Amino acid sequence: MPYPNLTLAIQLGFAEHVLQSYLAQLYLRKSLSQILQMLYNPENSIVVLGDYVYIDGGEVSQLYSGKNESWGHPSYAMNNTLSISLKTSWTKDSVTFRQIPKSGAPLFNQQATWRDPSGSAFFTWGGSTSWFAQPPPLELWSFLADGDGGGTWSKVAYSGSTVVEVSKAVRAVSGAWTQSRDVGYFLGGLANYQTDTSVTGSTTLALPGLMAFNMTSFQLTNISSTGLGPFGTLAGGSAACVPFGPSGLLLFLGGKQSPVATTSDSWTGTDFNNLTLFDISTQRWHFQQATGALPTRREGFCTVGVPGPNKTYEIFLYGGTSLQSSSTSDEVYVLSLPGFVFFKADGPSTKRAAHACALVGRRQMLSVGGTDSYLGFPDSLLNPDPWTNGLGVFDLTAMTWIDKYNADAEAYDTPSIVKNWYRRGGLASVAWSNKEVQELFAQNGTASASASPTASSTASSTASSTASPDSYNPSSRPIGAIAGGAVGGAVLVAALVLAGFYLHRRKKLPRVETPNVYYKAELSAGPDTNKVTFMDQGWPGQPQEMADPNSVHHELPTSHGWSEMGSPHGQSELPHDNRRFQLA
């Protein structure tokens, strides 16, 4: 936005103090936009509630002239929840953020986020602290949205058997999580001294088990993961609840597996040519071969899911750190069900891992934060984010990156490359692992698999639209609503805007207090500006299922140049000495 012509404005009758205030606000907006271009946000958790997308967690790292000043303490935990409005369209330059105090809620990286069936709240589970901080007792927390981009945090009050199950559970990080309409699921993950007080020293545990939390009854159960690979463990992968079978199926993608007591060299990457399924109704594990343009073994990627109009279900996968090519990926893939076939998107992209993705609007994937994490620590923190505000928007139907979020985008349609595969009879080529799995995928559109209740500002396609004669249409039953999403970003605080009222012409702006933040910021003008790296929390970007035409999308997640648990630098809470940081 250009600066106004002051002479003309005064001639038109605008008061000088009003114009100076406007200039100050515009100056700060432009300066903060420069800051936000440097923000990385790996390891966050993200949820879409109504007309807003919420991001919780993250770490911020200060850069000065392209270098990190605090080599001994390069990042600090974010201690506010952020929201972005989805009501209107915005570009990556014009998007605005709102900051919401955590109000006593713990600060965690990589926690799971489950959207309440009402569509007005979400629950959190798991996660790790930052920078060697001792984790608090294992608890469930919830965030209640106010319908206007804000909300409040509170501890979940549960009783009975849930108290017992929580007392027996070990908090984990980097698990694969998703949800059906009423139940949140969390598979495996890692545990160490930053996740749970029961783990001490340098021990890292790869945890087995599938935790299930009923968001209506508040009942927590631990389901056996025996049958999931050789160890029943998974870390760094992703999960989706897909609308097939009588009650929906959980699908797990990527990541790595290890024996329960593990070391850094005991991990085995999970291939994408043999996908793991869990039948919710029978609690049985299944496997199914996938074909097509298979991704390399990887972790730290993000995914979103969406039902196609002709009874297909597509899961889009972006980025991650390859466990085969020793690099950070810039690739986007789509897995189409029930064909179990992968396709790869063409065109330019950006290397990214440890980021979060969300389904926004009707056909767009929003990627937030992340880094070229294969560079490791601290190199992955030293480069500015190539995306303004750390945001990327991907058109799911066109399979291409675009420069803005479009609130009025058309409904999702299965990409043409996928439709052509079905039209050529591709479904007949599927080599089903057994008759039971084939029959599960002959059943779609189950109501109980729906992850989102009816709500406003949906991000769904019309799943019940009429199929054309050459389209895949195995059943007349409509696909249920499976919602998902995760986004994040940085925040423009009202206090910062007001701070520039009188001082917009000064080379140095004053130090301004940011309410409910444990650090203080000093804004500076001029060419030698400081730069900030903002990092998400939760690098395993979980696939977020998309809702039906009348529903809202759901949670989804994924770290600054993340490293294995127990890395040399660890992660950290904001210091208690109220250090000051230069923002520009």
Secondary structure, DSSP 8 states (H G I E B T S, - for coil): -----HHHHHHTT--HHHHHHHHHHHHHHHHHHHHHTT----S-EEEEETTEEEEE--EEEEEETTEES-TTS--EE--EEEEEE-SS-EETTT---EEEE-TT----BS-EEEE-TTSSEEEEE--B-STT--------EEEEE-SSS-EEEEE----THHHHHHHH----BS-EEEE-SSEEEEE--EE-TTT-TT--TT--EE-B-EEEEETTT--EEEE--TTSTTTSB-BS-EEEEESBTTT-EEEEES-EE--SB--TT--EE--SSEEEEEETTTTEEEEEE-EES---SEES-EEEEEE-TTS-EEEEEE--EESSSSSB---EEEEEETTTEEEE--S-----BS-EEEEETTTEEEEE--B-GGG-TTGGGSS--SSGGGEEEEETTTTEEESEE-TT-------HHHHHHHHTTGGGG---S-HHHHHHTT-B--GGG----B-SS-----TTS---TTS--S-SS----------------HHHHHHTTTTTTSSEEEEE--TT-SSEEEEE-SSS-EEEEEE-S--S--EE----TTB----EE--TT---TT-SS------TT--EEEE-
